[in-house]
Amino acid sequence: MAALRRLVGPNPSLSHASLLPPTFLICCRGIASRLFVGGLSSYTTEQRLAETFSQYGQVVEAKIAMDRVSDRSKGFGFVTFASKDEAEKAIAEMNGKELNGRVIFVDYAKLKISFGGGMPVARGPPEPTADK
């Protein structure tokens, strides 16, 4: 952040906050709460998901996981709220309710942990063993 402040300088029309996307600021401040929504119908759209959950607070983002091959819903998605209180209210009200003919399950999303993934690291040939 300090480097960003130096780049902006004393110009009051530009602030370091205005240069960052709002979802980045919300997540960094620990304000946002991301919810996992499971059991979605394949007909549920991201817009419908956002509309449904917006009655419990400000929805920052609504995403549905899509299959790359068939381009259909995988049956789950994520809703990000602006505050933790709104997210708690949505969990209490929406968990076990019906949406587009399916019972949905709502809970806090787990953090995505990356273990490197990608290509394995080559470590060279195996060490020779001594035969007796």
N, C-alpha and C positions, 0 to 999 in steps of 0.2 A: 504494500500500500504506500509506503514511503516513496518508493521510486515513482509510483503513479502520481503522487502529489507534486514531486519535483517536475515531472513532465507537464502537468497542467499549469503549475506556477501560480501567480497571483490573479489570474484571470477569473473573475467571479462568475462569468457565464458558463464556464466549464468546471465541473467538480469531478473528483475522482469517482463519486458515486454514479454520476451520469454516464460514465464511460463503460460501466459494467452492466451486464444483463441483470434484470431485477431478480430472476430466480437464483442467480449466483449470490447476490447479496442476502437474500432471504435464507438460503441454505447455510451460508457462512455465519450468519448471526444466530443460527440455531432456532429460528422462529418457525420455519416450515415443518410440517409434519406430513410425511408421505404414507399413504394407506395402500394396502394390498386389497384388491377386490377380486374374489374368486367366484367361479360358478356363473360367469357371464354367458348370455346367449350369443350365438354367432351373429345375431342381428343387431346387437347393441353397438352403437357407434360412440366415438369419443365425445361427440357433441351431446348426445343423450346422457352419457355418463356424467359429464360436467354439469348439465342442467339438473340432473337428479340430485347430485351432491351439493349444488350451489345453495340449496335451501337451508343448509346447515352452516354456511360461511363462505368466505371468499376462496374459490377454487383457483389456484395458480396454474395448475396443469392437470389434464386428464389424458392418460395414454392407455391404449389397449395393445397387448402383445399380439403380433400378427405372425402367422406362419409364412416364411419366405417363399416356399414352393407354391402352396395353394392360395396364398394371399387372403386367408380367412383368419378369423379370430382364434386364438389359442384358448380362449375361455377365461382369461384373467387380465387384469389391468391395474393401473396405479392412479390414485388421485392425490394431488398435493394441495394441502391447505395452507393458508397464510399464517395460521396460529395453531398451537397445540390444543387449545380449548375447543376450537371449531372441529378439529379432527376427532377429539374425544366424543363430542356430541354426535358426529356423523357415525362413529363406530357404535355408539349406544343405540342410535335410532335405526340404522340401516342393516346391521348384522342380522341375518336370517330373514330379511324382507324379500319380497318378490320384485324382480325387474325384468321386463320383457318376457314374462312367463317362466322365469327360472329363479330359484332361491339363491341369493348371493351371500357370500361370507366376507366380512370386512374386518381387517386387523391392521396393526402397524406393519409396514413393510420392513423387511430385514435389510441391513446394509449389504451392498454387493461387495464381496471380498474377492480380489483378484490374486491368484497365486502364480502369476507370470503367464500362464497359458502359452499359446503360440507354439513355436517350434521347440523341441527339446534341445538342451545344450549338449553338444558332443564333448565327451570327456576323454577321448582317446581309446586306444585298444586296452583290453583287460590285462592286468598284470600276469606275467607268467607264473605258473605254479611249479613247485619242485616235486617231481615224481620220485618215489622211493623204489 
